[in-house]
Amino acid sequence: MTQFLMLEKLQQKIDAKFYGIFDIPDKNREFFINQKMVNFEKIWFFHDEINSKNSCKSDLDKFESKYNIDLIKLALNERTIYRFYNYHKFSHKEIISILEHETEFFEKVLDEIKPDIFITREPGAHHHELMYELCLKKNIKPLMLTQLFFGEKCCISTKVQSLENELVLDPSTTPKSFDDLLEFRKRFDYSIQGKQSISRLGQNKSLNYLKALINYLKDNNSNVKTHYTYFGRTKRKVILNSIIDFSRSFFRKKFIDKKFLKDVNCDKFIYYPLSLDLERNLLINSPLQNNQMEFIRQIAKSLPPYFKLIVKEHPHQVFREWRPIQFYKEIMEIPNVLMIHPSVHSDVLYKNCEMVIATGGSSPLEASFFGKPSIILADNFYCVLPSIKKLKSMEELPSLIRTQLINKVNPSLLTDLVNQIQNNTFEFDQWKISESFAKKFYHNGNNHNVVIQEKDVIDFSNEFSAELDFLSSQFLEKI
């Protein structure tokens, strides 16, 4: 909705034709069909175009060859298709059918309207990533609001969590001291925004959940027939799973509070922050290496003899009902691995560790401000720092760990990276708008399948008019 509301402002500033694809539940449709806020030449509803039961004319082998996009890799990392979705088990035939219809639909739309610009949110699902990659291959410029791990510092970029242009760092940059660099990071602490998000989403949680439940019970539940992302989500299963999830969350948190360490008490250790399940950082950025349990085992086997691995649970995993207790037990059973409580501040671990190993996210960059090197699985813009190395294969992990342990962070290069980020970003709290919308319209995000009234959306847009106008100006400048 942030992108949609921003378009209303953008359309007032630019002479262009606007088209829209909407990936939404059924009850939102009427608003987008009848709304007068944004004048679209044509709109499509994504799930109208997808049929998981019947194949179409699309040739996936030909598509892959033409665009060099690995379709099955995308699909099997989709949270609603494999591993994380317990309402429906998708067959290979269903997955192929979904991909056939998606590729045919996206190609048809792009060939029909031949857009210059594709405005999108950061892709978080396989079909969003598919559309994004297809636009890149067709030389259609994607533009998205992206955040760079420094508080509310954002930019409009063609790349997820990255500046637009390739970074080239200048080693002759006058270096700031690590104390000064840490002061900069403190002013733009990425974790503060996360804590604010947890606090906002936690407000009136029980009341919002109750309202969502009442609304859901009155719903005709039509999405289970029309949206493959809702397959199997009968009311009985959803309510039962919600009760089970509540119970799981309670007992898992009790286990965490009782068993996880709350202080660091070892001489030499490497720090591994668990990535959130079901998120882009793990499923799309690291598509072939996203089994964190197995990765932790590989790290543990690769450590020098006197080292331990400290693993910390992600605080936002609370929104995923934490992880199975068995998962935590298996980690804790590894002799040279310790589990740290999610309430322990990461700065304590950065300060005392010898190195950070992560799948992605902000941790390798944050560790640099403490002078600590890192190993990472995913490509990120900050990999331009020589102290951060991407792991290319598991076979090289033992030697890479030993190489990185003697690697040093170059303060000149880190200073130049900070300067370039400051010069190419603006401050914008994108989560405030999306969370406020979820609170007002979606029962705090507990039920998105609701009827939306245009007058209410107009009121909401007016409330955030200054922020949306500013955002549209940033998109306009980039266009």
C-alpha positions as CSV (number, residue, x, y, z in Angstrom):
1,M,0.0,0.0,0.0
2,T,2.9,2.4,0.5
3,Q,3.8,2.0,-3.2
4,F,0.1,2.5,-4.2
5,L,-0.3,5.6,-2.0
6,M,3.0,7.0,-3.3
7,L,1.7,6.6,-6.9
8,E,-1.1,9.0,-6.2
9,K,1.4,11.7,-5.5
10,L,3.8,10.7,-8.3
11,Q,1.0,10.8,-10.9
12,Q,0.5,14.5,-10.1
13,K,4.1,15.2,-10.9
14,I,4.8,13.2,-14.1
15,D,3.2,12.7,-17.5
16,A,3.1,9.0,-17.8
17,K,0.8,6.0,-18.2
18,F,0.4,3.8,-15.1
19,Y,-0.4,0.1,-15.1
20,G,-0.9,-2.1,-12.0
21,I,-0.6,-5.8,-11.0
22,F,-2.3,-6.5,-7.7
23,D,-1.3,-9.5,-5.6
24,I,-4.1,-9.3,-3.0
25,P,-6.9,-11.3,-1.3
26,D,-10.4,-11.3,-2.7
27,K,-12.0,-8.7,-0.5
28,N,-9.5,-6.0,-1.4
29,R,-10.5,-6.2,-5.1
30,E,-13.5,-3.9,-5.0
31,F,-11.4,-1.0,-3.7
32,F,-8.8,-1.3,-6.5
33,I,-11.5,-1.8,-9.2
34,N,-13.5,1.3,-8.1
35,Q,-10.8,3.6,-6.6
36,K,-10.2,7.0,-8.2
37,M,-7.0,7.9,-6.3
38,V,-4.7,6.6,-9.0
39,N,-5.6,6.6,-12.7
40,F,-4.5,3.2,-14.2
41,E,-4.6,2.6,-17.9
42,K,-5.2,-1.1,-17.1
43,I,-4.9,-3.4,-14.0
44,W,-4.6,-7.1,-13.5
45,F,-5.2,-9.3,-10.5
46,F,-2.4,-11.7,-10.2
47,H,-4.3,-14.7,-8.9
48,D,-6.9,-14.5,-11.7
49,E,-4.1,-15.5,-14.1
50,I,-2.7,-18.5,-12.2
51,N,-4.1,-22.0,-12.4
52,S,-2.3,-24.6,-10.4
53,K,-4.4,-27.5,-11.8
54,N,-4.0,-27.1,-15.5
55,S,-0.9,-26.5,-17.6
56,C,-0.8,-23.8,-20.2
57,K,1.2,-23.1,-23.4
58,S,4.2,-21.7,-21.6
59,D,7.5,-23.7,-22.2
60,L,9.6,-23.4,-19.0
61,D,12.7,-24.9,-20.6
62,K,12.5,-22.2,-23.3
63,F,11.9,-19.5,-20.8
64,E,14.9,-20.5,-18.6
65,S,17.1,-20.6,-21.7
66,K,15.9,-17.3,-22.9
67,Y,16.2,-15.4,-19.6
68,N,18.7,-17.5,-17.6
69,I,16.3,-17.6,-14.6
70,D,16.3,-20.7,-12.4
71,L,12.6,-21.3,-11.9
72,I,12.6,-24.4,-9.6
73,K,15.2,-22.8,-7.3
74,L,12.8,-19.8,-6.9
75,A,9.7,-22.0,-6.4
76,L,11.2,-24.4,-3.8
77,N,12.4,-21.4,-1.8
78,E,8.8,-20.1,-1.7
79,R,7.5,-20.0,1.9
80,T,3.9,-21.1,0.8
81,I,5.1,-23.9,-1.5
82,Y,7.7,-25.9,0.4
83,R,9.0,-26.4,4.0
84,F,7.1,-23.7,5.8
85,Y,3.5,-24.2,4.6
86,N,1.6,-26.9,6.5
87,Y,-1.9,-26.4,5.0
88,H,-1.3,-27.9,1.5
89,K,1.4,-30.1,0.1
90,F,2.1,-28.9,-3.5
91,S,2.8,-31.6,-6.0
92,H,5.5,-31.2,-8.6
93,K,2.7,-31.0,-11.2
94,E,1.1,-28.1,-9.3
95,I,4.4,-26.2,-9.0
96,I,5.0,-26.6,-12.7
97,S,1.6,-25.4,-13.6
98,I,2.0,-22.3,-11.3
99,L,5.3,-21.5,-12.9
100,E,3.9,-21.9,-16.4
101,H,1.1,-19.5,-15.8
102,E,3.3,-17.0,-14.0
103,T,5.9,-16.9,-16.8
104,E,3.2,-16.6,-19.4
105,F,1.3,-13.9,-17.6
106,F,4.4,-11.7,-16.8
107,E,5.8,-12.0,-20.3
108,K,2.3,-11.2,-21.8
109,V,2.0,-8.0,-19.6
110,L,5.5,-6.7,-20.3
111,D,5.3,-7.4,-24.0
112,E,1.9,-5.7,-24.2
113,I,2.6,-2.5,-22.4
114,K,6.4,-2.3,-22.8
115,P,7.0,-0.3,-19.7
116,D,10.1,2.0,-19.1
117,I,10.0,1.7,-15.3
118,F,8.8,-1.1,-12.9
119,I,8.0,0.3,-9.5
120,T,7.9,-2.4,-6.9
121,R,8.5,-3.2,-3.2
122,E,11.5,-5.3,-2.4
123,P,10.6,-8.8,-3.7
124,G,9.9,-11.2,-0.9
125,A,8.1,-14.1,-2.7
126,H,9.2,-16.2,-5.6
127,H,6.7,-14.6,-8.1
128,H,7.8,-11.1,-7.0
129,E,11.4,-12.0,-7.6
130,L,10.5,-13.6,-10.9
131,M,8.9,-10.4,-12.2
132,Y,11.8,-8.4,-10.9
133,E,14.4,-10.6,-12.6
134,L,12.4,-10.7,-15.8
135,C,12.3,-6.9,-16.0
136,L,16.0,-6.8,-15.5
137,K,16.5,-9.2,-18.4
138,K,14.2,-7.2,-20.6
139,N,16.0,-3.9,-19.8
140,I,13.0,-2.6,-17.9
141,K,14.3,-0.5,-15.0
142,P,13.1,-1.7,-11.6
143,L,12.9,0.9,-8.9
144,M,12.2,0.2,-5.3
145,L,12.5,1.8,-1.9
146,T,15.3,0.0,-0.2
147,Q,16.9,0.3,3.3
148,L,20.7,0.1,3.9
149,F,21.0,-1.2,7.5
150,F,21.5,2.3,8.9
151,G,18.4,3.2,10.8
152,E,16.0,4.9,8.4
153,K,18.5,5.6,5.7
154,C,17.0,4.6,2.3
155,C,17.5,5.0,-1.4
156,I,15.6,4.3,-4.6
157,S,17.5,1.6,-6.3
158,T,17.2,-1.1,-8.9
159,K,18.9,-3.5,-6.4
160,V,17.5,-4.9,-3.1
161,Q,19.3,-3.4,-0.1
162,S,21.9,-1.8,-2.2
163,L,22.9,1.6,-3.7
164,E,22.2,2.1,-7.3
165,N,25.8,2.2,-8.6
166,E,28.6,-0.3,-7.9
167,L,30.7,0.9,-5.0
168,V,34.4,1.6,-5.6
169,L,36.1,2.4,-2.3
170,D,39.0,4.8,-2.1
171,P,41.9,3.5,0.1
172,S,43.3,7.1,0.3
173,T,40.2,8.3,2.2
174,T,41.2,10.0,5.5
175,P,40.1,7.4,8.0
176,K,37.9,8.1,11.0
177,S,38.7,6.3,14.2
178,F,36.7,3.2,15.1
179,D,35.3,5.3,18.0
180,D,34.0,7.9,15.5
181,L,32.7,5.2,13.2
182,L,30.8,3.6,16.1
183,E,29.3,6.9,17.0
184,F,28.0,7.2,13.4
185,R,26.5,3.7,13.7
186,K,25.0,4.5,17.1
187,R,23.1,7.5,15.5
188,F,21.7,5.2,12.9
189,D,21.3,2.0,14.8
190,Y,19.3,-0.4,12.6
191,S,18.2,-2.5,15.7
192,I,16.4,0.5,17.2
193,Q,13.9,0.5,14.3
194,G,13.4,-3.2,14.8
195,K,12.6,-2.7,18.5
196,Q,10.2,0.1,17.6
197,S,8.5,-2.2,15.1
198,I,8.1,-5.0,17.8
199,S,6.6,-2.4,20.1
200,R,4.1,-1.0,17.6
201,L,3.0,-4.5,16.5
202,G,2.6,-5.5,20.1
203,Q,0.2,-2.7,21.0
204,N,-3.3,-4.0,21.6
205,K,-2.2,-7.4,20.3
206,S,-5.0,-9.4,21.9
207,L,-7.7,-7.0,20.9
208,N,-6.5,-6.8,17.3
209,Y,-6.3,-10.6,17.2
210,L,-9.8,-11.0,18.5
211,K,-11.2,-8.5,15.9
212,A,-9.3,-10.4,13.2
213,L,-10.8,-13.7,14.4
214,I,-14.3,-12.4,14.4
215,N,-13.9,-10.9,10.9
216,Y,-12.4,-14.2,9.7
217,L,-15.2,-16.3,11.1
218,K,-17.8,-14.2,9.2
219,D,-15.7,-14.4,6.0
220,N,-16.8,-16.7,3.1
221,N,-13.2,-17.8,2.8
222,S,-13.2,-17.7,-1.0
223,N,-9.4,-17.3,-1.3
224,V,-8.9,-21.1,-0.6
225,K,-10.3,-21.7,-4.1
226,T,-8.8,-18.8,-6.0
227,H,-5.3,-18.2,-4.5
228,Y,-2.7,-20.9,-4.3
229,T,-1.1,-19.1,-1.4
230,Y,-4.3,-19.9,0.6
231,F,-4.7,-23.5,-0.5
232,G,-5.8,-25.8,2.4
233,R,-6.5,-22.9,4.7
234,T,-9.9,-24.0,5.9
235,K,-11.3,-22.2,8.9
236,R,-11.0,-25.3,11.0
237,K,-7.3,-25.7,10.1
238,V,-6.5,-22.0,10.5
239,I,-8.1,-21.7,14.0
240,L,-6.5,-25.0,15.1
241,N,-3.1,-24.0,13.9
242,S,-3.5,-20.6,15.6
243,I,-4.2,-22.3,18.9
244,I,-1.2,-24.6,18.4
245,D,1.0,-21.7,17.4
246,F,0.1,-19.8,20.5
247,S,0.9,-22.8,22.6
248,R,4.1,-23.4,20.8
249,S,5.2,-19.8,21.2
250,F,4.6,-19.9,24.9
251,F,6.5,-23.1,25.6
252,R,9.3,-22.3,23.2
253,K,9.9,-18.9,24.9
254,K,9.8,-20.6,28.2
255,F,12.6,-22.9,27.0
256,I,14.6,-20.0,25.6
257,D,14.4,-18.1,28.9
258,K,15.4,-21.1,30.9
259,K,18.1,-22.6,28.7
260,F,19.8,-19.9,26.7
261,L,22.8,-18.0,28.1
262,K,22.4,-14.4,29.0
263,D,26.0,-13.4,29.2
264,V,29.2,-14.2,27.2
265,N,31.8,-16.1,29.1
266,C,34.3,-17.6,26.8
267,D,37.7,-16.4,25.5
268,K,37.7,-17.0,21.8
269,F,34.4,-17.3,19.8
270,I,32.9,-16.7,16.5
271,Y,29.4,-15.1,16.4
272,Y,26.6,-16.5,14.2
273,P,23.3,-14.6,14.3
274,L,20.3,-16.8,13.1
275,S,18.4,-15.3,10.2
276,L,14.7,-15.0,10.3
277,D,12.8,-17.9,8.8
278,L,10.5,-17.2,5.8
279,E,12.4,-14.1,4.8
280,R,14.0,-12.9,1.6
281,N,17.4,-12.7,3.3
282,L,17.4,-16.5,3.7
283,L,15.2,-17.9,1.0
284,I,16.1,-15.7,-2.0
285,N,19.5,-14.1,-1.2
286,S,20.9,-17.5,-0.2
287,P,18.8,-20.0,-2.2
288,L,21.1,-23.0,-2.1
289,Q,22.4,-22.6,1.4
290,N,19.4,-21.9,3.7
291,N,19.4,-24.9,6.0
292,Q,20.7,-23.0,9.1
293,M,21.0,-26.1,11.3
294,E,23.3,-27.8,8.8
295,F,25.2,-24.6,8.2
296,I,25.8,-24.3,12.0
297,R,27.1,-27.8,12.0
298,Q,29.5,-27.1,9.2
299,I,30.8,-24.0,11.0
300,A,31.3,-25.9,14.2
301,K,33.3,-28.6,12.3
302,S,35.4,-25.9,10.7
303,L,36.5,-24.0,13.8
304,P,40.0,-23.9,15.2
305,P,40.4,-26.1,18.3
306,Y,40.2,-23.5,21.0
307,F,37.2,-21.6,19.5
308,K,33.5,-21.8,20.2
309,L,30.6,-20.7,18.1
310,I,28.0,-18.5,19.7
311,V,24.6,-18.6,18.1
312,K,22.0,-16.0,18.9
313,E,18.3,-16.2,18.1
314,H,16.8,-13.3,16.1
315,P,14.5,-11.2,18.2
316,H,12.0,-10.9,15.4
317,Q,11.6,-14.7,15.4
318,V,8.9,-14.0,18.0
319,F,6.6,-13.2,15.0
320,R,7.2,-16.7,13.7
321,E,6.4,-18.4,17.1
322,W,10.1,-18.9,17.6
323,R,11.7,-22.2,16.3
324,P,11.0,-25.8,17.4
325,I,12.6,-26.7,20.8
326,Q,14.2,-29.6,19.0
327,F,16.0,-27.2,16.7
328,Y,17.5,-25.4,19.7
329,K,18.4,-28.7,21.5
330,E,20.3,-29.9,18.4
331,I,22.3,-26.7,18.3
332,M,23.1,-26.9,22.1
333,E,24.2,-30.6,21.7
334,I,27.1,-29.6,19.5
335,P,30.1,-29.5,21.9
336,N,31.7,-26.3,20.8
337,V,28.4,-24.3,20.3
338,L,26.6,-22.0,22.7
339,M,23.1,-20.5,22.4
340,I,22.7,-16.9,23.5
341,H,19.4,-15.4,24.5
342,P,17.8,-13.0,21.9
343,S,17.7,-10.2,24.5
344,V,21.5,-10.0,24.7
345,H,22.5,-6.9,22.7
346,S,24.5,-7.8,19.6
347,D,27.0,-5.0,20.3
348,V,28.3,-7.1,23.2
349,L,28.9,-10.0,20.8
350,Y,30.5,-7.8,18.1
351,K,32.8,-6.3,20.7
352,N,34.0,-9.6,22.1
353,C,33.9,-12.0,19.2
354,E,36.9,-12.7,16.8
355,M,34.7,-12.8,13.7
356,V,31.1,-13.0,12.4
357,I,29.6,-15.6,10.1
358,A,26.2,-14.9,8.7
359,T,23.8,-15.8,5.9
360,G,23.3,-12.1,5.1
361,G,21.5,-9.2,6.8
362,S,23.2,-6.4,8.7
363,S,25.5,-8.3,11.0
364,P,28.7,-8.4,8.9
365,L,28.5,-4.7,8.2
366,E,27.8,-3.9,11.9
367,A,30.8,-6.1,12.9
368,S,33.0,-4.0,10.7
369,F,32.4,-1.0,13.0
370,F,34.0,-3.0,15.8
371,G,37.0,-3.9,13.6
372,K,35.8,-7.5,13.2
373,P,36.0,-9.4,9.9
374,S,33.1,-11.6,8.5
375,I,32.1,-14.4,6.3
376,I,28.8,-14.2,4.4
377,L,26.7,-16.5,2.2
378,A,24.7,-13.9,0.2
379,D,25.9,-11.0,-2.0
380,N,25.4,-7.7,-0.3
381,F,26.6,-4.2,-1.2
382,Y,29.0,-4.1,1.7
383,C,30.9,-7.1,0.4
384,V,33.0,-4.4,-1.3
385,L,34.9,-4.3,2.1
386,P,37.9,-6.7,1.8
387,S,37.2,-7.7,5.5
388,I,33.9,-9.3,4.4
389,K,34.3,-12.4,2.3
390,K,31.6,-14.4,0.6
391,L,31.7,-18.2,1.1
392,K,31.8,-19.8,-2.3
393,S,31.7,-23.5,-1.2
394,M,31.5,-25.4,2.1
395,E,34.8,-27.1,1.3
396,E,36.6,-23.8,1.7
397,L,35.0,-22.9,5.0
398,P,37.8,-24.2,7.3
399,S,40.6,-22.4,5.5
400,L,38.5,-19.2,5.0
401,I,37.7,-19.0,8.7
402,R,41.5,-19.1,9.5
403,T,42.2,-16.6,6.8
404,Q,39.6,-14.2,8.0
405,L,40.7,-14.5,11.7
406,I,43.8,-12.6,10.7
407,N,42.1,-10.2,8.3
408,K,41.7,-6.6,9.5
409,V,39.1,-4.0,8.8
410,N,40.6,-1.1,6.9
411,P,39.2,2.1,8.6
412,S,39.8,4.2,5.4
413,L,37.6,1.9,3.3
414,L,34.9,1.7,6.0
415,T,35.0,5.5,6.3
416,D,34.6,5.9,2.5
417,L,31.7,3.4,2.6
418,V,30.0,5.4,5.3
419,N,30.6,8.6,3.3
420,Q,29.1,7.1,0.1
421,I,26.0,5.9,2.1
422,Q,25.5,9.3,3.6
423,N,25.8,11.0,0.2
424,N,23.4,8.7,-1.6
425,T,20.6,8.1,0.9
426,F,17.7,9.9,2.5
427,E,15.9,9.2,5.8
428,F,12.5,7.7,5.5
429,D,10.6,5.5,8.0
430,Q,8.9,3.1,5.5
431,W,7.8,0.7,8.3
432,K,5.8,3.4,10.1
433,I,3.4,3.8,7.1
434,S,3.0,0.0,6.4
435,E,2.5,-0.8,10.0
436,S,0.1,2.0,10.5
437,F,-1.9,0.8,7.5
438,A,-1.9,-2.8,8.8
439,K,-3.1,-1.5,12.2
440,K,-5.9,0.5,10.7
441,F,-7.1,-1.8,8.0
442,Y,-5.7,-5.3,8.6
443,H,-6.3,-5.8,12.3
444,N,-2.6,-5.2,13.0
445,G,-1.7,-7.6,10.1
446,N,-3.7,-10.5,11.4
447,N,-6.2,-10.5,8.5
448,H,-5.6,-8.9,5.1
449,N,-8.7,-10.2,3.5
450,V,-10.9,-7.3,4.4
451,V,-13.2,-4.8,2.6
452,I,-11.4,-1.5,2.2
453,Q,-13.4,1.8,1.8
454,E,-11.9,4.5,-0.4
455,K,-12.8,7.3,2.0
456,D,-10.8,5.6,4.7
457,V,-7.8,5.2,2.5
458,I,-8.0,8.9,1.4
459,D,-8.0,9.9,5.1
460,F,-5.0,7.7,5.7
461,S,-3.2,9.1,2.7
462,N,-3.9,12.6,4.0
463,E,-2.5,11.7,7.4
464,F,0.8,10.7,5.8
465,S,0.7,13.2,2.9
466,A,4.0,14.9,3.7
467,E,5.9,11.5,3.9
468,L,4.2,10.2,0.7
469,D,4.9,13.4,-1.2
470,F,8.5,13.3,-0.2
471,L,8.8,9.6,-1.3
472,S,7.2,10.4,-4.7
473,S,9.8,13.2,-5.2
474,Q,12.6,10.7,-4.6
475,F,11.1,8.3,-7.1
476,L,10.6,11.2,-9.6
477,E,14.2,12.3,-9.2
478,K,15.4,8.7,-9.9
479,I,13.1,8.4,-12.9
